[in-house]
Amino acid sequence: MKPSSTTAGAQVAPARVLPVIVLSQFAGTSLWFAVNAVMPDLQRAWALDAAAVGWLTSAVQGGFIAGTLVFALLSVADRWPARYVFLACALLGALCNAWGAWGSDEFGALVMLRFLTGFFLAGIYPVGMKVAASWYPQGLGAALGWLVGALVLGTAAPHLLRALGTEWPWQAAMGAVSLLAVAGGAAMALLVPEGPHLPRASGLQWRALSSIWRDERVRASAFGYFGHMWELYTFWVLVPAIVATRLAGAGVSLASFGVIAIGMLGCVGGGWLARRAGSARVAAVQLAVSGACCLLAPMMLDAPAALFAVWLAVWGITVVGDSPQFSTLTAQNAPREGVGSVLTLVNCAGFAVSIGSIVAFSALAARFPLGAVLPWLAVGPALGLLMLRPLLSRG
């Protein structure tokens, strides 16, 4: 299907498009962290231990991996209008989330519903990036900087809620998140027209998916992203433990929110810099700085309070600031008719890497001091920089 009678190169995105995509992305991905925001209340209400909490958290990640694999193999985001895929998945994800709050009182059922919520998030997060790519072939790094920044705020929000000690019943809080996701899906479908810069695929895009290992440029950005994912989510999981070496009580939650939320500056600022320096250079610099922060951990954990705070802030900014630029590079170099499918499959593999890293480092952090564990996170950035070299040499 051809984009429009207007030439794609001449069609400019309406002013509302980017803000609506960003807000819809934030609203839809809020489903990801709904249980995290109410976890203490849920533990008390259902007498759950720490292992049960891990199951609920992992269920969403596992569902997302399964969903992205299915969506990529079926080329869902490329064969059907991406904004309607986003709407359908927002509605289904909101239903699973609300059902988990009111429709079940069994732990096993809640785990399955969280898995299904993660499955439908596969039609929200990468599909939102596909929608942005269809409108912003130029300046995509800046646009995705705002989108990933919205996800970062959603990740940080549960820590803020814990610090503020909200009095909402946990079911009401999850219900509010479901309503927010529905509103985001409706806004995407009603206010964002189909973008003119990516063609609609007529069939499965398995050849496009093979570009991840067949095309040097796509391979470089994809494997650079995998190195970044080795570090990112594990760092976010360990932030409370790092902060707890200096603070206690609500201060841990408030500081954890700050360390994670400040990553939005890296996403948005990196997008602005990418307009001038290019996405590959911006991603490489941020990946190198966050890797250096890993290596400095043994010294910084015992450093004066001001230096400790600066170290965590720099790490929080750069650990996620490269993410939108990796996605930009993948979208720019992937076959035009398969951009959505390639982005989805790269997300699938990246989150699989993150689960392996989280499991490994959580076990290590329980047995060894943080100063001995955190430097090994630098393995991911180092390998990511090595894989990114072809794009850097091309400028």
Secondary structure, 3 states (H helix, E strand, C coil): CCCCCCCHHHCCCCCCHHHHHHHHHHHHHHHHHHHHHHHHHHHHHHCCCHHHHHHHHHHHHHHHHHHHHHHHHCCHHHHCCHHHHHHHHHHHHHHHHHHHHHCCCCHHHHHHHHHHHHHHHCCCHHHHHHHHHHHCCCCHHHHHHHHHHHHHHHHHHHHHHHHHCCCCCHHHHHHHHHHHHHHHHHHHHHHCCCCCCCCCCCCCCHHHHCHHHHCHHHHHHHHHHHHHHHHHHHHHHHHHHHHCCCCCCHHHHHHHHHHHHCHHHHHHHHHHHHHHHCHHHHHHHHHHHHHHHHHCHHHHCCCCHHHHHHHHHHHHHHHHHCHHHHHHHHHHHCCHHHHHHHHHHHHHHHHHHHHHHHHHHHHHHHHCCHHHHHHHHHHHHHHHHHHHHHHHHHC
